[in-house]
Structure formats: structure tokens, C-alpha cells
Amino acid sequence: MPIFNRWGRRFYLSHRPDFTNRLCRREMQRLAKLWEHGQRGNNRGDWARLYCLISSIDDLRQRNVPGAVAELGVYKGATAKLLSLLMPDRDLYLFDTFAGFDARDTASDPSAAAPGHYKGSLSEVQDFVGTEKRIHYCPGVFPDTTTSVPDTERFSLVHLDCDLYEPTKAACAFFYERLSPGGLLVVHDYHSGCWPGVKQAVDEFFTDKPEQPVLIPDKSGTGIIAKNASAPG
């Protein structure tokens, strides 16, 4: 199956990932086009990340890991759209200020990011991802917006793409205890070097935990933590 990477060079999969046996070629092409459209230049062509997300979701479903899905850092909705399409039977919680970085989070962040960076539009994301009853939009500064999550809610997959130390640290604390055993915490930019606060927050939180991130060689240095299957959740 020919694929093009970020720089336009062709490479081939000598062995098809198992999920391609359940997703027909037409469906794979549709997901790839949606990924390209949703990224709109941001991480465009990052096929390693796309395939990692698809195969991880497929594995969760094969293992029957229960729970809703969440994303913190929605931006223009590319990953949110993918999560919604591949897990259509689960509630999806989408957290973002939809106004860019908040000054409270950038004030002391090691990245020296500016307030308002990565501003997205809530209405545009809703048009792209959808407004089904199972999709819960949570606009505002995290973790203030977690009041929309029922106390009994558990998660099978959480995607963190918030770039900054404070929201990443708050997200680890909030979602870890609500992650189902065997569930996945996917941290974008964990080892990219661009957003040092992300790695700092994750490493601090998991210092006394049995799990540690597994590094994914995609464009933006994703790290994935699988919650210990024997841990309470």
C-alpha cells in the first residue's frame, strides 16, 4: 500500500497493519483525506501519527477497554474528527479554550508561548466534527471545564495536545484516575523538544506511577502511556 510521508517521498508497508484488514481501502483513503483537511497545514502529512492513532484505537476496541474518549487541545478538530469516526459508540469530550492559549497558562511556561496562540473557532470545529448528543464541547480554561464530566465517567483513551505545562499537569491528574485499566493516555509533543513543559509535567506526574511513556517516532514526538491493566480505574 503506497503512502506519502511529510516530505513527499514514497514508502511502502511490507506488512499491512492488522487494522487495515477491518478498514477497507476506501475507508482508509477517506480517513487520510479528513486528516489532511483537518490539519490545514498543522502537522500535515504526519502519517506515522495517523497510523499510530488508528491502530491504538483498533487495539482498544479489540481488547474491549470500556470508557469514553477525550481530547484536551482541539484546535481545528483534526484528531477530534478521527476519534469521533473511529469510536462512534462512545461519548467524546472536547476541551479547549477555543480562544488560544490562556495568559494564566503561558505566564510561567518554559516555552515562552504567547497568549492567544493556536486559536481555534468553536463553531468551525462543531461544523467539522459534528454536534451529536454524544459529543460534549467544553470551552474554557482546563481544569475549570471538567465540571461537565460526570463523577462516574471513565475513559478508554485521552489525547492531550495542549502544549503547555499547567494544563498538561492538570490533565494528568484529572484523567489518570479516571482512565480504565488498559486505557491509553496519548501525549502529543511529549518528546518533540518544542514544548518542554509537556514533558516536564508528564515526567513529574508519573515519577511515582508504575507506567512510563512509550516514545512514538512521529513528527511531533508523541508519547503513549497505557494504564496498568491491574490498576483500579
Accessible surface in RSA format (square Angstrom, percent):
REM  Atomic radii and reference values for relative SASA: ProtOr
REM  Chains: A
REM  Algorithm: Lee & Richards
REM  Probe-radius: 1.40
REM  Slices: 20
REM RES _ NUM      All-atoms   Total-Side   Main-Chain    Non-polar    All polar
REM                ABS   REL    ABS   REL    ABS   REL    ABS   REL    ABS   REL
RES MET A   1    38.92  20.2  12.29   8.1  26.63  63.4   7.56   6.4  31.36  41.6
RES PRO A   2    57.03  41.6  41.62  37.9  15.41  56.0  41.62  34.4  15.41  95.8
RES ILE A   3    17.33   9.9  13.52  10.1   3.81   9.2  17.33  12.5   0.00   0.0
RES PHE A   4    97.99  49.0  95.91  59.4   2.08   5.4  95.91  58.1   2.08   6.0
RES ASN A   5    45.31  31.2  39.48  38.2   5.83  14.0  13.45  32.4  31.86  30.8
RES ARG A   6    95.59  40.1  69.65  35.5  25.94  61.8  14.15  19.3  81.44  49.4
RES TRP A   7   194.41  78.0 163.86  79.3  30.54  71.7 146.06  77.9  48.35  78.4
RES GLY A   8    49.16  60.6   0.00   N/A  49.16  60.6  28.19  77.4  20.97  47.0
RES ARG A   9   182.60  76.7 178.26  90.9   4.34  10.3  57.60  78.7 125.00  75.8
RES ARG A  10   134.68  56.5 103.99  53.0  30.68  73.1  27.12  37.1 107.56  65.2
RES PHE A  11    78.22  39.1  73.77  45.7   4.45  11.6  78.22  47.4   0.00   0.0
RES TYR A  12   127.74  59.6 103.35  58.8  24.39  63.5  84.78  63.7  42.96  53.0
RES LEU A  13    46.35  25.8  34.13  24.4  12.22  30.7  36.02  25.3  10.33  27.8
RES SER A  14   105.13  88.8  66.93  89.3  38.20  88.0  53.39 113.7  51.74  72.5
RES HIS A  15   156.68  85.6 140.86  97.9  15.82  40.5  95.69  98.6  60.99  71.0
RES ARG A  16   123.34  51.8  99.81  50.9  23.53  56.0  37.71  51.5  85.63  51.9
RES PRO A  17    36.34  26.5  24.37  22.2  11.97  43.5  36.34  30.0   0.00   0.0
RES ASP A  18    86.91  60.9  76.42  76.1  10.49  24.8  37.95  89.3  48.96  48.8
RES PHE A  19     5.09   2.5   3.91   2.4   1.18   3.1   3.91   2.4   1.18   3.4
RES THR A  20    10.69   7.6   0.32   0.3  10.37  24.7   0.32   0.4  10.37  15.7
RES ASN A  21   110.72  76.4  72.69  70.2  38.04  91.6  26.87  64.7  83.85  81.0
RES ARG A  22   110.24  46.3  77.24  39.4  33.00  78.6  61.76  84.4  48.48  29.4
RES LEU A  23    34.37  19.1  31.85  22.8   2.52   6.3  32.86  23.1   1.51   4.1
RES CYS A  24    81.58  61.7  66.46  74.1  15.11  35.5  48.93 124.0  32.65  35.2
RES ARG A  25   122.47  51.4 112.16  57.2  10.31  24.6  60.70  83.0  61.77  37.4
RES ARG A  26   195.14  81.9 191.36  97.5   3.78   9.0  68.22  93.2 126.92  76.9
RES GLU A  27    42.91  24.6  41.38  31.3   1.53   3.7  14.45  27.9  28.47  23.2
RES MET A  28    12.41   6.4  10.84   7.2   1.57   3.7  11.14   9.5   1.26   1.7
RES GLN A  29    88.07  49.2  84.29  61.6   3.78   9.0  31.59  67.3  56.47  42.8
RES ARG A  30   108.30  45.5 104.55  53.3   3.75   8.9  55.16  75.4  53.14  32.2
RES LEU A  31     0.40   0.2   0.33   0.2   0.07   0.2   0.33   0.2   0.07   0.2
RES ALA A  32    22.21  20.4  22.06  34.0   0.15   0.3  22.20  31.3   0.01   0.0
RES LYS A  33   151.73  74.0 145.35  89.2   6.38  15.2  91.30  82.2  60.43  64.4
RES LEU A  34    39.81  22.2  37.72  27.0   2.09   5.3  39.04  27.4   0.77   2.1
RES TRP A  35     3.04   1.2   0.38   0.2   2.66   6.2   2.43   1.3   0.60   1.0
RES GLU A  36    40.46  23.2  39.66  30.0   0.80   1.9  18.67  36.1  21.79  17.8
RES HIS A  37    99.23  54.2  89.97  62.5   9.26  23.7  66.34  68.4  32.89  38.3
RES GLY A  38     1.23   1.5   0.00   N/A   1.23   1.5   0.00   0.0   1.23   2.7
RES GLN A  39     8.18   4.6   5.51   4.0   2.66   6.3   1.53   3.3   6.65   5.0
RES ARG A  40    92.00  38.6  61.78  31.5  30.22  72.0  44.36  60.6  47.64  28.9
RES GLY A  41    48.45  59.7   0.00   N/A  48.45  59.7  27.30  74.9  21.15  47.4
RES ASN A  42    44.01  30.3  38.11  36.8   5.89  14.2  13.35  32.1  30.66  29.6
RES ASN A  43     8.00   5.5   5.40   5.2   2.59   6.2   0.00   0.0   8.00   7.7
RES ARG A  44   123.72  51.9 120.27  61.3   3.45   8.2  29.19  39.9  94.54  57.3
RES GLY A  45     8.16  10.1   0.00   N/A   8.16  10.1   7.11  19.5   1.05   2.4
RES ASP A  46     6.30   4.4   3.53   3.5   2.77   6.5   2.77   6.5   3.53   3.5
RES TRP A  47    36.70  14.7  33.81  16.4   2.90   6.8  31.50  16.8   5.20   8.4
RES ALA A  48    50.03  46.0  32.93  50.8  17.10  38.9  43.14  60.7   6.90  18.3
RES ARG A  49     7.36   3.1   7.22   3.7   0.14   0.3   3.14   4.3   4.22   2.6
RES LEU A  50     0.86   0.5   0.86   0.6   0.00   0.0   0.86   0.6   0.00   0.0
RES TYR A  51    32.95  15.4  32.25  18.3   0.71   1.8  27.08  20.4   5.87   7.2
RES CYS A  52    22.67  17.1  16.28  18.2   6.39  15.0  12.40  31.4  10.27  11.1
RES LEU A  53     2.78   1.6   2.61   1.9   0.17   0.4   2.78   2.0   0.00   0.0
RES ILE A  54     2.13   1.2   1.44   1.1   0.69   1.7   1.44   1.0   0.69   1.9
RES SER A  55    43.36  36.6  38.22  51.0   5.13  11.8  24.56  52.3  18.80  26.3
RES SER A  56    16.11  13.6  10.86  14.5   5.26  12.1   5.79  12.3  10.32  14.5
RES ILE A  57     2.20   1.3   2.20   1.6   0.00   0.0   2.20   1.6   0.00   0.0
RES ASP A  58    25.68  18.0  23.39  23.3   2.30   5.4   5.73  13.5  19.95  19.9
RES ASP A  59    63.93  44.8  60.91  60.6   3.02   7.1  20.99  49.4  42.94  42.8
RES LEU A  60     0.00   0.0   0.00   0.0   0.00   0.0   0.00   0.0   0.00   0.0
RES ARG A  61    83.47  35.0  72.95  37.2  10.52  25.1  24.37  33.3  59.09  35.8
RES GLN A  62   103.08  57.6  77.76  56.8  25.32  60.3  24.26  51.6  78.82  59.8
RES ARG A  63   107.43  45.1  80.68  41.1  26.75  63.7  63.58  86.9  43.85  26.6
RES ASN A  64   121.13  83.5 102.96  99.5  18.17  43.8  29.83  71.8  91.30  88.2
RES VAL A  65     6.69   4.4   5.18   4.7   1.52   3.7   6.65   5.8   0.04   0.1
RES PRO A  66    88.75  64.7  81.73  74.5   7.02  25.5  88.75  73.3   0.00   0.0
RES GLY A  67    22.34  27.6   0.00   N/A  22.34  27.6  13.05  35.8   9.29  20.8
RES ALA A  68     5.26   4.8   1.72   2.7   3.53   8.0   3.33   4.7   1.93   5.1
RES VAL A  69     1.55   1.0   1.55   1.4   0.00   0.0   1.55   1.3   0.00   0.0
RES ALA A  70     0.01   0.0   0.01   0.0   0.00   0.0   0.01   0.0   0.00   0.0
RES GLU A  71     2.74   1.6   2.74   2.1   0.00   0.0   0.00   0.0   2.74   2.2
RES LEU A  72     7.54   4.2   7.42   5.3   0.12   0.3   7.42   5.2   0.12   0.3
RES GLY A  73    13.08  16.1   0.00   N/A  13.08  16.1  10.30  28.3   2.78   6.2
RES VAL A  74     6.43   4.2   0.00   0.0   6.43  15.5   0.00   0.0   6.43  17.5
RES TYR A  75    53.96  25.2  52.40  29.8   1.56   4.1  27.10  20.4  26.86  33.1
RES LYS A  76    61.51  30.0  57.96  35.6   3.54   8.4  22.73  20.5  38.77  41.3
RES GLY A  77     0.38   0.5   0.00   N/A   0.38   0.5   0.00   0.0   0.37   0.8
RES ALA A  78     9.81   9.0   5.42   8.4   4.40  10.0   5.42   7.6   4.40  11.6
RES THR A  79     8.16   5.8   6.18   6.3   1.98   4.7   1.48   2.0   6.69  10.1
RES ALA A  80     0.10   0.1   0.00   0.0   0.10   0.2   0.00   0.0   0.10   0.3
RES LYS A  81    40.04  19.5  40.04  24.6   0.00   0.0   6.98   6.3  33.06  35.2
RES LEU A  82     5.66   3.2   3.96   2.8   1.70   4.3   5.31   3.7   0.35   0.9
RES LEU A  83     1.41   0.8   0.00   0.0   1.41   3.5   0.00   0.0   1.41   3.8
RES SER A  84     6.16   5.2   5.03   6.7   1.13   2.6   1.11   2.4   5.04   7.1
RES LEU A  85    50.81  28.3  33.16  23.7  17.65  44.4  34.99  24.6  15.82  42.6
RES LEU A  86    23.04  12.8  15.30  10.9   7.73  19.4  17.31  12.2   5.73  15.4
RES MET A  87     1.54   0.8   0.33   0.2   1.20   2.9   0.33   0.3   1.20   1.6
RES PRO A  88    74.76  54.5  63.63  58.0  11.13  40.5  63.81  52.7  10.96  68.1
RES ASP A  89   100.16  70.2  60.18  59.9  39.98  94.5  45.92 108.1  54.24  54.1
RES ARG A  90    36.37  15.3  30.88  15.7   5.49  13.1  15.56  21.3  20.81  12.6
RES ASP A  91    52.42  36.7  49.23  49.0   3.19   7.5   5.81  13.7  46.61  46.5
RES LEU A  92     2.27   1.3   2.27   1.6   0.00   0.0   2.27   1.6   0.00   0.0
RES TYR A  93     4.66   2.2   4.66   2.7   0.00   0.0   0.56   0.4   4.10   5.1
RES LEU A  94     0.00   0.0   0.00   0.0   0.00   0.0   0.00   0.0   0.00   0.0
RES PHE A  95     0.57   0.3   0.57   0.4   0.00   0.0   0.57   0.3   0.00   0.0
RES ASP A  96    18.02  12.6  13.24  13.2   4.78  11.3   5.68  13.4  12.34  12.3
RES THR A  97    36.98  26.3  23.57  23.9  13.41  32.0  22.18  29.8  14.80  22.4
RES PHE A  98    17.62   8.8   5.66   3.5  11.96  31.1   5.82   3.5  11.80  33.8
RES ALA A  99    56.89  52.3  46.99  72.5   9.90  22.5  46.99  66.2   9.90  26.2
RES GLY A 100     5.00   6.2   0.00   N/A   5.00   6.2   3.04   8.3   1.96   4.4
RES PHE A 101    24.37  12.2  16.53  10.2   7.84  20.4  19.79  12.0   4.58  13.1
RES ASP A 102    34.47  24.1  27.67  27.5   6.79  16.1   6.12  14.4  28.34  28.3
RES ALA A 103    58.38  53.7  52.53  81.1   5.85  13.3  52.78  74.3   5.60  14.8
RES ARG A 104   159.07  66.8 135.76  69.2  23.31  55.5  79.62 108.8  79.45  48.2
RES ASP A 105    18.11  12.7  16.63  16.6   1.47   3.5   0.00   0.0  18.11  18.1
RES THR A 106    10.01   7.1   3.67   3.7   6.34  15.1   0.61   0.8   9.39  14.2
RES ALA A 107    90.28  83.0  45.87  70.8  44.40 101.0  57.60  81.1  32.67  86.5
RES SER A 108    95.30  80.5  65.77  87.8  29.53  68.0  51.41 109.5  43.89  61.5
RES ASP A 109    12.95   9.1   0.27   0.3  12.68  30.0   2.65   6.2  10.30  10.3
RES PRO A 110    71.15  51.9  34.20  31.2  36.94 134.3  47.11  38.9  24.03 149.4
RES SER A 111    29.87  25.2   2.57   3.4  27.29  62.9   7.56  16.1  22.30  31.2
RES ALA A 112    89.41  82.2  57.32  88.5  32.09  73.0  66.21  93.2  23.20  61.4
RES ALA A 113    15.87  14.6   0.79   1.2  15.08  34.3   9.19  12.9   6.68  17.7
RES ALA A 114    62.23  57.2  55.28  85.3   6.95  15.8  58.24  82.0   3.99  10.6
RES PRO A 115    81.48  59.4  61.77  56.3  19.71  71.7  62.04  51.2  19.44 120.8
RES GLY A 116    33.70  41.6   0.00   N/A  33.70  41.6  22.94  62.9  10.76  24.1
RES HIS A 117    84.71  46.3  76.32  53.1   8.39  21.5  53.24  54.9  31.47  36.6
RES TYR A 118    73.17  34.2  60.42  34.4  12.76  33.2  32.68  24.6  40.49  49.9
RES LYS A 119   141.17  68.9 121.01  74.2  20.16  48.0  63.81  57.4  77.36  82.4
RES GLY A 120     5.84   7.2   0.00   N/A   5.84   7.2   4.74  13.0   1.10   2.5
RES SER A 121    41.51  35.1  31.39  41.9  10.12  23.3  27.39  58.3  14.12  19.8
RES LEU A 122    52.73  29.4  48.65  34.8   4.07  10.2  48.65  34.2   4.07  11.0
RES SER A 123    68.39  57.8  65.00  86.7   3.40   7.8  44.88  95.6  23.51  32.9
RES GLU A 124    97.30  55.9  93.67  70.9   3.64   8.7  32.90  63.6  64.41  52.6
RES VAL A 125     1.65   1.1   1.34   1.2   0.31   0.7   1.61   1.4   0.04   0.1
RES GLN A 126    50.43  28.2  48.63  35.5   1.81   4.3   2.66   5.7  47.77  36.2
RES ASP A 127   127.50  89.3  92.46  92.0  35.04  82.9  32.89  77.4  94.62  94.4
RES PHE A 128    24.24  12.1  14.99   9.3   9.25  24.1  21.07  12.8   3.18   9.1
RES VAL A 129     5.90   3.9   0.00   0.0   5.90  14.2   0.01   0.0   5.89  16.0
RES GLY A 130    19.93  24.6   0.00   N/A  19.93  24.6  19.93  54.7   0.00   0.0
RES THR A 131    99.68  70.9  72.21  73.2  27.47  65.5  39.98  53.7  59.70  90.2
RES GLU A 132    94.63  54.3  82.70  62.6  11.92  28.4  45.57  88.1  49.06  40.1
RES LYS A 133   197.33  96.3 174.30 106.9  23.03  54.8 127.23 114.5  70.10  74.7
RES ARG A 134    38.15  16.0  32.80  16.7   5.35  12.7  31.86  43.5   6.29   3.8
RES ILE A 135    10.82   6.2   0.00   0.0  10.82  26.1   0.00   0.0  10.82  29.4
RES HIS A 136    56.81  31.0  52.14  36.2   4.67  11.9  37.31  38.5  19.49  22.7
RES TYR A 137    39.09  18.3  14.38   8.2  24.72  64.3  14.38  10.8  24.72  30.5
RES CYS A 138     5.50   4.2   1.07   1.2   4.43  10.4   5.15  13.0   0.35   0.4
RES PRO A 139    67.96  49.5  52.06  47.5  15.90  57.8  52.33  43.2  15.63  97.1
RES GLY A 140    26.67  32.9   0.00   N/A  26.67  32.9  24.30  66.7   2.37   5.3
RES VAL A 141    24.11  15.9  20.20  18.3   3.91   9.4  20.37  17.7   3.74  10.1
RES PHE A 142    11.38   5.7   3.82   2.4   7.56  19.7   3.82   2.3   7.56  21.6
RES PRO A 143    61.63  44.9  57.51  52.4   4.12  15.0  57.51  47.5   4.12  25.6
RES ASP A 144    93.51  65.5  75.57  75.2  17.94  42.4  33.83  79.6  59.68  59.5
RES THR A 145    18.85  13.4  12.47  12.6   6.38  15.2  17.53  23.5   1.33   2.0
RES THR A 146    20.73  14.7  16.24  16.5   4.49  10.7   0.07   0.1  20.66  31.2
RES THR A 147   128.08  91.1  93.04  94.3  35.04  83.5  79.53 106.8  48.54  73.4
RES SER A 148    61.02  51.6  33.32  44.5  27.69  63.8  45.71  97.3  15.31  21.4
RES VAL A 149    11.12   7.3   0.66   0.6  10.47  25.2   0.89   0.8  10.23  27.8
RES PRO A 150    67.99  49.6  55.14  50.3  12.85  46.7  67.26  55.5   0.73   4.5
RES ASP A 151   126.68  88.7 109.82 109.3  16.86  39.9  34.78  81.9  91.89  91.6
RES THR A 152   120.05  85.4 100.33 101.7  19.72  47.0  81.48 109.4  38.57  58.3
RES GLU A 153    34.99  20.1  31.68  24.0   3.32   7.9   4.30   8.3  30.69  25.1
RES ARG A 154    85.68  36.0  83.29  42.5   2.39   5.7  30.74  42.0  54.95  33.3
RES PHE A 155     0.00   0.0   0.00   0.0   0.00   0.0   0.00   0.0   0.00   0.0
RES SER A 156     0.00   0.0   0.00   0.0   0.00   0.0   0.00   0.0   0.00   0.0
RES LEU A 157     0.00   0.0   0.00   0.0   0.00   0.0   0.00   0.0   0.00   0.0
RES VAL A 158     0.00   0.0   0.00   0.0   0.00   0.0   0.00   0.0   0.00   0.0
RES HIS A 159     0.98   0.5   0.98   0.7   0.00   0.0   0.00   0.0   0.98   1.1
RES LEU A 160     2.02   1.1   1.28   0.9   0.73   1.8   1.40   1.0   0.61   1.7
RES ASP A 161    29.68  20.8  22.27  22.2   7.41  17.5   1.02   2.4  28.67  28.6
RES CYS A 162    14.45  10.9   7.41   8.3   7.04  16.5  10.93  27.7   3.52   3.8
RES ASP A 163     8.22   5.8   7.56   7.5   0.65   1.5   0.00   0.0   8.22   8.2
RES LEU A 164     2.48   1.4   2.48   1.8   0.00   0.0   2.48   1.7   0.00   0.0
RES TYR A 165    31.48  14.7  31.48  17.9   0.00   0.0  22.43  16.9   9.06  11.2
RES GLU A 166    74.62  42.8  72.59  54.9   2.03   4.8  19.93  38.6  54.69  44.7
RES PRO A 167     9.10   6.6   8.28   7.5   0.81   3.0   9.05   7.5   0.04   0.3
RES THR A 168     1.40   1.0   1.40   1.4   0.00   0.0   0.47   0.6   0.93   1.4
RES LYS A 169    92.63  45.2  92.57  56.8   0.06   0.2  49.10  44.2  43.54  46.4
RES ALA A 170    23.66  21.8  13.95  21.5   9.70  22.1  21.58  30.4   2.08   5.5
RES ALA A 171     0.00   0.0   0.00   0.0   0.00   0.0   0.00   0.0   0.00   0.0
RES CYS A 172     0.00   0.0   0.00   0.0   0.00   0.0   0.00   0.0   0.00   0.0
RES ALA A 173    55.01  50.6  43.73  67.5  11.27  25.6  44.67  62.9  10.34  27.4
RES PHE A 174    28.50  14.3  23.55  14.6   4.95  12.9  28.38  17.2   0.12   0.3
RES PHE A 175     0.32   0.2   0.32   0.2   0.00   0.0   0.32   0.2   0.00   0.0
RES TYR A 176    25.58  11.9  25.58  14.6   0.00   0.0  20.45  15.4   5.13   6.3
RES GLU A 177   104.14  59.8  92.52  70.0  11.62  27.7  33.15  64.1  70.99  58.0
RES ARG A 178    44.08  18.5  44.08  22.5   0.00   0.0   2.70   3.7  41.38  25.1
RES LEU A 179     1.73   1.0   1.73   1.2   0.00   0.0   1.73   1.2   0.00   0.0
RES SER A 180     3.59   3.0   3.17   4.2   0.42   1.0   1.29   2.8   2.30   3.2
RES PRO A 181    50.22  36.6  40.26  36.7   9.96  36.2  40.26  33.2   9.96  61.9
RES GLY A 182     6.78   8.4   0.00   N/A   6.78   8.4   6.60  18.1   0.18   0.4
RES GLY A 183     0.00   0.0   0.00   N/A   0.00   0.0   0.00   0.0   0.00   0.0
RES LEU A 184    14.02   7.8  14.02  10.0   0.00   0.0  14.02   9.8   0.00   0.0
RES LEU A 185     0.62   0.3   0.62   0.4   0.00   0.0   0.62   0.4   0.00   0.0
RES VAL A 186     2.25   1.5   2.25   2.0   0.00   0.0   2.25   2.0   0.00   0.0
RES VAL A 187     0.82   0.5   0.82   0.7   0.00   0.0   0.82   0.7   0.00   0.0
RES HIS A 188     7.75   4.2   6.26   4.4   1.49   3.8   6.26   6.5   1.49   1.7
RES ASP A 189    10.29   7.2   9.60   9.6   0.68   1.6   0.00   0.0  10.28  10.3
RES TYR A 190    14.30   6.7  12.24   7.0   2.06   5.4   2.59   1.9  11.71  14.4
RES HIS A 191    64.78  35.4  42.11  29.3  22.67  58.0  33.40  34.4  31.39  36.5
RES SER A 192    36.24  30.6   4.54   6.1  31.71  73.0  10.69  22.8  25.55  35.8
RES GLY A 193    68.06  83.9   0.00   N/A  68.06  83.9  39.51 108.4  28.55  63.9
RES CYS A 194    88.48  66.9  66.20  73.8  22.29  52.4  18.41  46.6  70.07  75.6
RES TRP A 195    35.23  14.1  33.51  16.2   1.72   4.0  24.93  13.3  10.30  16.7
RES PRO A 196    58.50  42.6  49.25  44.9   9.25  33.6  55.28  45.6   3.22  20.0
RES GLY A 197     0.00   0.0   0.00   N/A   0.00   0.0   0.00   0.0   0.00   0.0
RES VAL A 198     2.15   1.4   2.15   1.9   0.00   0.0   2.15   1.9   0.00   0.0
RES LYS A 199    89.72  43.8  89.72  55.1   0.00   0.0  58.52  52.7  31.20  33.2
RES GLN A 200    80.78  45.2  72.77  53.2   8.01  19.1  29.20  62.2  51.58  39.1
RES ALA A 201     0.00   0.0   0.00   0.0   0.00   0.0   0.00   0.0   0.00   0.0
RES VAL A 202     0.00   0.0   0.00   0.0   0.00   0.0   0.00   0.0   0.00   0.0
RES ASP A 203    48.59  34.0  41.69  41.5   6.90  16.3  28.06  66.0  20.53  20.5
RES GLU A 204    79.53  45.7  61.66  46.6  17.87  42.5  41.19  79.7  38.34  31.3
RES PHE A 205    36.90  18.5  27.71  17.2   9.19  23.9  35.46  21.5   1.44   4.1
RES PHE A 206     0.78   0.4   0.54   0.3   0.24   0.6   0.78   0.5   0.00   0.0
RES THR A 207   110.54  78.6  79.67  80.8  30.87  73.6  72.75  97.7  37.79  57.1
RES ASP A 208   117.41  82.2  82.29  81.9  35.12  83.0  46.16 108.6  71.24  71.1
RES LYS A 209    51.55  25.1  39.76  24.4  11.79  28.1  26.26  23.6  25.29  26.9
RES PRO A 210    97.77  71.3  55.42  50.5  42.36 154.0  68.39  56.5  29.38 182.6
RES GLU A 211    13.34   7.7   8.11   6.1   5.23  12.5  13.34  25.8   0.00   0.0
RES GLN A 212   103.23  57.7  89.07  65.1  14.17  33.7  54.25 115.5  48.98  37.2
RES PRO A 213    22.67  16.5   5.13   4.7  17.54  63.7   5.13   4.2  17.54 109.0
RES VAL A 214    97.85  64.4  94.23  85.3   3.63   8.7  97.85  85.0   0.00   0.0
RES LEU A 215    99.09  55.2  79.72  57.0  19.36  48.7  79.72  56.0  19.36  52.1
RES ILE A 216    29.40  16.7  29.36  21.9   0.04   0.1  29.40  21.2   0.00   0.0
RES PRO A 217   119.17  86.8  93.24  85.0  25.93  94.2 100.00  82.6  19.17 119.1
RES ASP A 218    14.76  10.3   0.36   0.4  14.41  34.1   2.22   5.2  12.54  12.5
RES LYS A 219    96.51  47.1  57.37  35.2  39.14  93.2  42.12  37.9  54.38  57.9
RES SER A 220     7.09   6.0   5.78   7.7   1.31   3.0   1.77   3.8   5.32   7.5
RES GLY A 221     3.65   4.5   0.00   N/A   3.65   4.5   2.75   7.5   0.90   2.0
RES THR A 222     4.39   3.1   4.39   4.4   0.00   0.0   3.75   5.0   0.64   1.0
RES GLY A 223     0.00   0.0   0.00   N/A   0.00   0.0   0.00   0.0   0.00   0.0
RES ILE A 224    18.38  10.5  17.63  13.1   0.74   1.8  17.63  12.7   0.74   2.0
RES ILE A 225     1.09   0.6   0.99   0.7   0.09   0.2   1.09   0.8   0.00   0.0
RES ALA A 226    55.65  51.2  42.87  66.2  12.79  29.1  42.87  60.4  12.79  33.9
RES LYS A 227     8.11   4.0   4.99   3.1   3.13   7.4   2.23   2.0   5.89   6.3
RES ASN A 228    58.39  40.3  49.73  48.1   8.66  20.8  10.88  26.2  47.50  45.9
RES ALA A 229    81.33  74.8  59.55  91.9  21.78  49.5  59.77  84.2  21.56  57.1
RES SER A 230   101.69  85.9  64.54  86.1  37.15  85.6  55.40 118.0  46.29  64.8
RES ALA A 231    19.03  17.5  11.23  17.3   7.80  17.7  16.12  22.7   2.91   7.7
RES PRO A 232   121.27  88.4 104.73  95.5  16.54  60.1 116.73  96.4   4.54  28.2
RES GLY A 233    46.13  56.9   0.00   N/A  46.13  56.9   6.61  18.1  39.52  88.5
END  Absolute sums over single chains surface
CHAIN  1 A    10870.7       8484.0       2386.7       5970.2       4900.5
END  Absolute sums over all chains
TOTAL         10870.7       8484.0       2386.7       5970.2       4900.5
